[in-house]
Amino acid sequence: MPWQVTGLVDGEDGFNCYILDTDLTNHSVKLEFKVTQKKHSEGVLYELQEYFGCGSVVIDNRKTDTKKYHVNGFSAILDKIIPHF
């Protein structure tokens, strides 16, 4: 399964990093790991959730009928997601 996970993520989505300005002097960093699929393939998203043992499966876009496996917890990304890759 590890190679399948790597291949799926390589072709479908991956990591995002956002730097948010909270005011003139403070910034906040948000990490996100996500994989998006059409609703008919959402089962693979639940398999990713089980494989990594963290995150959630949520609606990504109602217009495109997509769902996403989403992890945004800093420690989950550092301790579980990044070590896989």
C-alpha positions as CSV (number, residue, x, y, z in Angstrom):
1,M,0.0,0.0,0.0
2,P,2.8,2.6,0.7
3,W,3.7,2.9,-3.0
4,Q,0.1,3.2,-4.0
5,V,-0.4,6.0,-1.6
6,T,2.7,7.8,-2.9
7,G,1.5,7.4,-6.5
8,L,-2.0,8.6,-5.8
9,V,-0.8,11.7,-4.0
10,D,1.8,12.4,-6.7
11,G,-1.0,12.5,-9.4
12,E,-3.8,14.0,-7.4
13,D,-2.8,16.7,-5.0
14,G,-0.3,17.1,-2.2
15,F,0.9,19.7,0.3
16,N,0.0,23.4,0.7
17,C,1.5,26.0,2.9
18,Y,-0.3,29.3,3.7
19,I,1.2,32.3,5.4
20,L,-1.6,34.4,6.8
21,D,-1.2,38.0,8.0
22,T,-3.0,38.3,11.3
23,D,-2.0,42.0,11.7
24,L,0.9,44.2,10.7
25,T,3.5,42.4,12.7
26,N,2.2,38.8,13.2
27,H,1.9,36.0,10.7
28,S,0.4,32.6,11.0
29,V,1.6,29.5,9.0
30,K,-0.9,26.8,8.1
31,L,0.0,23.5,6.6
32,E,-2.4,21.4,4.7
33,F,-2.2,18.0,3.0
34,K,-5.1,17.0,0.8
35,V,-6.1,14.6,-1.9
36,T,-9.2,15.3,-4.0
37,Q,-11.4,12.8,-5.8
38,K,-14.8,12.7,-7.5
39,K,-17.5,11.6,-5.2
40,H,-17.8,8.2,-7.0
41,S,-14.1,7.5,-6.0
42,E,-14.4,8.7,-2.4
43,G,-13.7,5.2,-1.0
44,V,-10.0,5.8,-1.7
45,L,-10.1,8.9,0.5
46,Y,-11.3,6.8,3.5
47,E,-8.6,4.3,2.8
48,L,-6.0,7.2,3.0
49,Q,-7.6,8.3,6.3
50,E,-7.3,4.8,7.7
51,Y,-3.7,4.3,6.4
52,F,-2.4,7.6,8.0
53,G,-4.6,7.4,11.1
54,C,-5.5,11.0,11.0
55,G,-7.4,13.6,9.0
56,S,-11.0,13.8,7.7
57,V,-12.9,13.3,4.4
58,V,-15.0,16.4,3.6
59,I,-16.8,18.0,0.6
60,D,-14.3,19.8,-1.5
61,N,-16.6,21.4,-4.1
62,R,-20.3,20.8,-4.6
63,K,-20.3,22.1,-8.2
64,T,-17.6,19.6,-9.3
65,D,-18.9,16.8,-7.1
66,T,-15.6,16.3,-5.4
67,K,-14.5,15.3,-1.9
68,K,-11.1,15.6,-0.3
69,Y,-9.1,13.8,2.3
70,H,-7.8,16.7,4.4
71,V,-5.1,16.9,7.1
72,N,-4.3,20.3,8.6
73,G,-3.0,19.5,12.0
74,F,0.6,20.5,12.3
75,S,1.7,17.5,14.3
76,A,-0.2,15.0,12.2
77,I,1.5,16.4,9.1
78,L,5.0,16.3,10.7
79,D,4.6,13.0,12.5
80,K,2.6,10.9,10.0
81,I,2.3,12.4,6.5
82,I,5.8,13.8,5.9
83,P,7.6,10.7,7.2
84,H,5.8,8.6,4.6
85,F,7.2,10.7,1.7
